Amino acid sequence: MKLLNYELEGRMGLAALIGGSYYDVGSWARAAGSDLASEVPLTLDRALARGALGLLARREDEIARLGEPLPEPRKLPTVISPEKILMVAVNYAAHGSELHSAQPGEPYFFAKFRNALVGDGGHIYIPRSSRKVDWEVELAVI
């Protein structure tokens, strides 16, 4: 089972991907009488904060039986409202040479804002004023 935040027809929630099908976890929580039903909308952030991942893993069969089936939803960021997003800069030697700068003695941190997050397959909008756009792959540890 994989868990993901989703948006579908203007509503946001937590989905479970089980056997190739998506199920709304919030509808399972209401049908099963779980105290997670009080979390509206139920998101992965809230499930993590409640320590509910073990419960959800143990209830996989029940979620597939009682959860509302969903068509493939738009995937949202794994964490919707992080308190902080800290990034590590110049964390490998080639990066410094790409930037034509000296390698620092140790990596340094910088911050990103919540609106920098995008879900799998989401769009990244590039300002028209941009003349050169570069890309990087970032690793997030939650």
C-alpha positions in Angstrom: 0.0 0.0 0.0 1.2 3.5 -0.9 -0.3 6.6 0.7 -0.6 9.9 -1.1 -2.2 13.3 -0.7 -4.6 14.0 -3.6 -6.9 16.5 -5.2 -10.0 15.4 -7.1 -12.9 17.6 -8.2 -11.9 20.3 -5.8 -11.5 18.2 -2.7 -8.3 17.2 -1.0 -7.7 14.0 0.9 -5.5 11.0 1.6 -5.6 8.1 -0.8 -4.3 4.6 -0.5 -3.0 2.9 -3.6 -3.7 -0.8 -3.1 -3.4 -3.4 -5.9 -3.4 -0.7 -8.6 -6.6 1.0 -7.3 -7.0 4.2 -5.3 -9.2 4.4 -2.2 -10.1 7.5 -0.1 -8.8 6.9 3.4 -11.1 9.5 5.0 -14.2 7.6 3.8 -12.7 4.4 5.3 -12.1 6.3 8.6 -15.8 7.4 8.7 -17.2 4.0 7.8 -14.9 2.2 10.3 -15.5 4.6 13.1 -11.8 5.5 13.3 -10.9 8.6 15.3 -9.0 9.7 12.1 -12.4 10.6 10.7 -12.2 13.9 12.8 -9.3 15.1 10.6 -10.9 17.0 7.8 -9.4 17.0 5.3 -7.4 13.9 6.2 -3.9 14.3 4.8 -0.6 12.5 5.1 0.6 15.4 7.3 -2.2 14.8 9.8 -1.8 11.0 9.7 1.9 11.4 10.4 1.2 13.8 13.3 -1.3 11.4 14.8 1.2 8.5 14.5 -1.4 6.6 12.4 0.8 5.0 9.7 1.0 1.7 11.6 -2.8 1.6 12.0 -3.3 2.3 8.3 -0.8 -0.4 7.3 -2.7 -2.9 9.5 -6.0 -1.9 8.0 -5.0 -2.2 4.3 -7.7 -4.8 3.5 -10.4 -2.9 5.3 -9.4 0.4 3.5 -9.8 -1.4 0.2 -13.2 -2.8 1.3 -14.7 0.3 2.9 -12.8 3.2 1.3 -14.5 5.1 -1.5 -12.9 4.0 -4.8 -11.3 6.9 -6.7 -10.3 7.4 -10.3 -6.6 8.3 -10.6 -6.4 11.6 -8.7 -4.0 14.5 -9.1 -1.1 13.9 -6.7 -0.3 16.6 -4.2 3.0 17.0 -2.4 3.7 14.3 0.2 3.7 16.9 3.0 1.2 19.7 2.4 2.2 22.1 5.2 5.8 21.5 6.4 6.9 23.7 9.2 10.3 24.1 7.6 12.0 23.1 4.3 15.7 23.1 4.7 18.0 22.4 1.8 21.7 21.5 1.6 23.7 23.5 -0.9 27.0 22.6 -2.6 26.8 19.1 -1.1 29.1 17.4 -3.7 32.3 18.5 -5.4 31.0 18.7 -9.0 28.3 21.1 -7.9 30.9 23.7 -6.9 32.7 23.3 -10.2 29.4 23.7 -12.1 28.9 27.0 -10.4 32.5 28.1 -11.0 33.1 28.6 -7.3 35.4 27.2 -4.7 34.1 24.2 -2.8 33.2 25.4 0.7 34.8 23.6 3.7 31.3 22.2 4.5 27.9 22.2 3.0 25.5 25.0 4.0 21.8 25.2 4.4 19.1 27.3 2.8 15.3 27.4 3.0 12.6 26.9 0.5 8.9 28.0 0.9 5.8 25.7 0.8 4.8 26.9 -2.6 8.0 25.4 -4.0 6.5 21.9 -3.4 4.8 20.1 -6.3 3.2 16.6 -6.4 4.3 13.8 -8.7 3.5 14.8 -12.3 2.6 18.4 -11.2 3.5 21.5 -13.2 6.4 23.8 -12.5 5.8 27.2 -13.8 8.7 29.2 -15.2 8.5 33.0 -15.4 8.5 34.4 -18.9 11.3 36.7 -17.8 13.6 33.6 -17.3 16.3 33.4 -19.9 18.1 30.3 -18.6 16.5 27.6 -16.5 18.5 24.9 -14.8 17.3 21.9 -13.0 18.3 19.9 -10.0 17.0 16.8 -8.3 16.3 17.3 -4.6 16.0 14.6 -2.0 13.5 15.1 0.8 13.7 13.2 4.0 10.5 13.3 6.0 
